[in-house]
């Protein structure tokens, strides 16, 4: 028997009111479901200002990407920085096609938060007598773990966290990332980033072709004196925490497996490293401008370590003695995508940044300072350039689309910043760094090949 059977005992007016209530309830439930679906598949965020700025650029490749952001999975975050009369910075973010749920492979950009976390962890270990310059050795307890007892690219021939950070920032060295991962441990990395508010960050992989289970293990690390005696021993670790892999991410129409055989199905990124562009952007900002974040969201590093980060986020390979890179290959703008056109930067500009490229994805997270024109801004972007839709074949459109687009994007925003009025001229002295100078009398051979 239906509810309407009983309602016949009531007046026609009562039934009419009830049916009206039914319609209202259905409409309410439809609204709830619709709102829920919008939350799950939110529209990408794009601001009118950025779209207006982009319209000023008539470059074919630039417009090819900007008018097809879905195809290229393009996301951009641009931050205007205005100083007040006390030189305190104030930030305004503008977005293009930004969607935190749109996956991109972060590739080497993950080296940036690991460098920050490494210095933060070392600060807590100061009582043990170690710091970023302390020599260390990394042991192995399994055949798939690789030990590291020496580093011929450093001045004293031994590895150190400082030297790994240098290599990670100067040329995006992969081994440097793996060693910082091993020093920190998978559990430490993710718990600490989550505690700072980066709840959706997932860093689960070393760049060693290991299984998910193997990546949960990290090596024993020993910090040593010059004579080889141990100062502090950090035992090997295993991460017992679970990860949420419920959001499936598959891209492309095929990929080459470890035997270089073509597999005709999408490549699965579900268990790969994951960071949103906004999180990377915020991490860099929190180190460059720590006062702009609550204390609990900052990386707890010393002022000396922060200056060290500023130096190697912006120093060129050509200025560096250890490691001594071949500057014909590792030119000044090698890891400066927004100023990559001429292999060099204008003398008045420094870029404090981290880039990444892999699987056809390219990403740059940058703060740009022009000391001549008193211009500063932050710019982050990610792009997917893989026209054949085959992954792992090393046939990506980096040269034909990726680098030209990033260069055009960088110049477009920079030119806008040159013309933009500011209430107060910024004092950028805090970012004036005394960089190294390459020793011209050094006859050591240069490093020509880096796994990055």
Secondary structure by P-SEA (a helix, b strand, c coil): cccccccccccaaaaaaaaaaaaaaaaaaaaaaaaaaaaacccbbbbaaaaaaaaacccaaaaaaaaccccccbbbbbbbbbbccccbbbbbbbbccccccccccccccaaaaaaaaaaaaaaaaccccccccccbbbbbccccbbbbccccccccccccaaaaaaaacccccaaaaaaaaaaccaaaaaaaaaaaccccccccccccccccccccbbbbbbbbcccccccccccbbbbcccccccccccccccccccccccccbbbbccccccccaaaaaaaaaaaaccccccccccccccaaaaaaaaaaacccccccccccccccccccccccccccccccccccccccccccccccbbbbbbccccccccccbbbbbbbbbbcccccccccccccccaaaaaaaaaaaaaaaaaaccccccccccccccccccccccccccccccccc
